[in-house]
């Protein structure tokens, strides 16, 4: 036991400001490398430090690096997301809610989750209004006005908008198992229009 702690000592001492950059680099090659770092570093940190790192991960790209046919990676990743949801990490809550909404599972609950975290998260804000419009077409006009207002008044939302649309589209393509629009999406709303704004 002492041997493993001693060999991990340099990793344990990594500065918290540098760690998100290391995590971002590890995400490029898949989830397992990031997970191994988490296993070594996180047990020696305070809950506040762990939450800070998890909330600063690049959650917009996680759907790109976890391949469903890699069983170990997929299982480990799903457990990681479950843990993040349990401790209230916004990226995990957003990821899980979108995944469930794409699959048509408990939409009322998952729309509510997105609505709550959308107050200070641009990706969740966009996802909430996109999915609300898909599930309730009567809100489409009102939601498009709200999105237009946000684009006009919020420079951060505007600068992230294309990347956020790309993220939503990528996640939809990854987790939608049908060819074309899923049955649970209203027939009158075009997925192409909604995700390719």
HELIX and SHEET records of a PDB file:
HELIX    1   1 UNK A    2  UNK A   12  1                                  11    
HELIX    2   2 UNK A   16  UNK A   27  1                                  12    
HELIX    3   3 UNK A   31  UNK A   41  1                                  11    
HELIX    4   4 UNK A   42  UNK A   44  5                                   3    
HELIX    5   5 UNK A   47  UNK A   55  1                                   9    
HELIX    6   6 UNK A   59  UNK A   61  5                                   3    
HELIX    7   7 UNK A   62  UNK A   65  1                                   4    
HELIX    8   8 UNK A   71  UNK A   86  1                                  16    
HELIX    9   9 UNK A   90  UNK A  103  1                                  14    
HELIX   10  10 UNK A  107  UNK A  117  1                                  11    
HELIX   11  11 UNK A  118  UNK A  120  5                                   3    
HELIX   12  12 UNK A  122  UNK A  135  1                                  14    
HELIX   13  13 UNK A  137  UNK A  139  5                                   3    
HELIX   14  14 UNK A  140  UNK A  153  1                                  14    
HELIX   15  15 UNK A  155  UNK A  175  1                                  21    
HELIX   16  16 UNK A  191  UNK A  195  1                                   5    
END                                                                             
